[in-house]
Amino acid sequence: MSDWICNLTLEDHPLREMLQRGLVLKLNSDDPAYFGGYLNENYREVQRVLGLSREQLVRIARNSFAASFLDASEKAALFARFDAYVAKDIPVAP
């Protein structure tokens, strides 16, 4: 969201290329009180505008856990919960 405020439109954002190059990306809420855009809204908008696949969105979400400052056991527990949720194959909302 703050990128948009800084004159970088989502359509022009290199996020798709960055994913293709293997960079570790994550989405954040980035001060929603100032910029708008809460985390779920950011995921929906990125999916809508850039047409990211479910697998790409899952990868981005997993990166958030991997890049966190949690210890290994906390990360493992969150990965297990997240992966169980993903396995339910709930469709991405339009």
C-alpha positions in Angstrom: 0.0 0.0 0.0 2.7 2.5 0.9 4.3 1.8 -2.5 1.2 3.1 -4.1 1.4 6.3 -2.0 5.0 6.6 -3.2 3.8 6.6 -6.8 4.4 3.0 -7.6 1.2 1.4 -8.8 0.6 -2.3 -8.1 0.3 -2.9 -11.8 3.9 -1.7 -12.2 5.2 -3.5 -9.1 7.9 -6.1 -9.9 6.5 -8.5 -7.4 5.8 -11.2 -10.0 9.4 -11.0 -11.4 10.8 -11.0 -7.9 9.0 -14.2 -7.1 10.2 -15.8 -10.4 13.8 -14.9 -9.4 13.4 -16.7 -6.1 13.4 -13.7 -3.8 11.9 -14.2 -0.3 8.9 -11.9 -0.4 6.2 -11.3 2.2 3.2 -9.0 2.4 2.7 -6.6 5.3 0.0 -4.3 6.5 2.4 -1.4 6.6 0.8 1.0 9.0 -2.9 0.6 7.9 -3.9 3.6 10.0 -1.8 5.8 7.7 -1.9 4.0 4.4 -5.1 1.9 4.6 -4.8 -1.7 3.5 -4.9 -4.3 6.1 -3.1 -7.6 5.5 -6.1 -9.6 4.1 -6.9 -6.7 1.8 -3.3 -6.6 0.6 -3.4 -10.3 -0.3 -6.7 -9.9 -2.1 -5.5 -6.9 -4.1 -2.2 -8.4 -5.0 -4.0 -11.6 -6.2 -6.6 -9.5 -8.1 -4.2 -7.1 -9.8 -1.2 -9.4 -10.5 -3.2 -12.6 -10.9 -1.0 -14.6 -8.6 -1.7 -18.2 -8.3 -2.8 -19.9 -5.0 0.7 -21.5 -4.8 2.4 -18.1 -5.1 0.2 -16.7 -2.4 0.9 -19.7 -0.2 4.6 -19.2 -0.8 4.4 -15.5 0.2 2.5 -16.4 3.4 5.0 -19.1 4.3 7.8 -16.6 3.8 6.3 -14.5 6.5 6.8 -17.2 9.0 10.2 -18.1 7.8 11.4 -14.5 7.9 10.0 -13.9 11.4 12.1 -13.7 14.6 10.3 -16.7 16.1 12.4 -19.6 17.3 12.5 -22.8 15.3 9.9 -24.6 17.4 7.4 -21.8 17.2 8.0 -21.6 13.4 7.5 -25.3 13.1 4.2 -25.1 15.0 2.9 -22.3 12.8 4.0 -24.0 9.6 2.1 -27.1 10.7 -1.1 -25.1 11.4 -0.7 -23.1 8.2 0.0 -26.2 6.0 -3.0 -28.0 7.5 -5.2 -25.0 6.6 -3.8 -24.9 3.1 -4.4 -28.6 2.7 -8.1 -28.0 3.1 -7.9 -26.4 -0.4 -10.2 -23.5 0.4 -10.6 -21.5 -2.8 -9.1 -18.0 -3.0 -11.9 -15.4 -2.7 -12.6 -13.4 -5.9 
